[in-house]
Amino acid sequence: MSDKLKQDISIGANLKRLRKAAQLSQQDVSIKLDLLGLSTSRSIVSQMERGKYSIRVSVLRALKDIYKVDSYDEFFKDL
């Protein structure tokens, strides 16, 4: 089967695009996640954007609200 599911797709570039569209710094995102009980350092936000850190579903759900996107499709756009 030649159409295998691609593993380990990085959504990092989309995370960065959405963060910038929301006019937030990585530190801002880190603080907002922390306030939601999802302790995440600025360094981890950076690693997520570079595709070097596996994002938990709970963090992805929070980022959807923080970045004020309507759909999770925004995270996977153009992949």
C-alpha positions in Angstrom: 0.0 0.0 0.0 1.7 3.2 -1.2 -0.6 5.6 0.6 0.7 5.0 4.2 -0.3 7.4 6.9 2.5 9.9 7.4 3.8 9.7 11.0 5.1 12.5 13.1 3.7 15.4 11.2 4.9 18.7 12.7 2.3 21.4 13.2 5.0 23.7 14.5 4.9 26.2 11.7 1.1 26.5 12.0 1.4 27.0 15.8 3.8 29.9 15.2 1.6 31.4 12.5 -1.4 31.3 14.8 0.5 32.7 17.8 1.7 35.6 15.7 -1.8 36.2 14.3 -3.0 36.4 17.9 -0.2 38.9 18.5 1.2 36.9 21.4 4.8 36.2 22.4 5.9 32.7 23.3 6.1 34.0 26.9 2.5 35.2 26.7 1.4 31.8 25.6 3.3 30.1 28.3 1.7 32.3 30.9 -1.8 31.7 29.5 -1.3 28.0 29.5 0.0 28.1 33.1 -3.1 30.0 34.2 -5.2 27.2 32.7 -3.3 24.7 34.8 -1.1 23.5 32.0 2.4 24.3 33.2 4.4 25.0 30.0 7.5 27.1 29.8 8.4 29.5 27.0 11.1 27.0 26.0 8.5 24.3 25.6 6.4 26.6 23.4 9.4 27.2 21.3 10.1 23.5 21.0 6.5 22.9 20.0 6.8 25.5 17.2 10.0 23.8 16.0 8.5 20.4 16.0 10.8 19.2 18.8 8.1 18.6 21.4 5.1 16.3 21.4 2.0 18.4 22.1 -0.5 17.0 24.6 -4.1 17.0 23.5 -5.0 19.2 26.6 -2.5 21.8 25.4 -3.8 21.7 21.8 -7.3 22.3 23.2 -6.1 25.2 25.2 -4.2 26.7 22.3 -7.4 26.6 20.2 -9.0 28.9 22.7 -5.9 31.1 23.3 -5.4 31.6 19.6 -9.2 32.1 19.1 -9.4 29.7 16.1 -12.8 28.2 15.1 -11.5 24.8 14.2 -8.7 22.4 14.9 -8.2 22.3 11.1 -6.2 25.5 11.5 -3.5 23.5 13.3 -3.2 21.1 10.3 -3.6 23.5 7.5 -1.4 22.8 4.4 0.0 19.6 5.8 
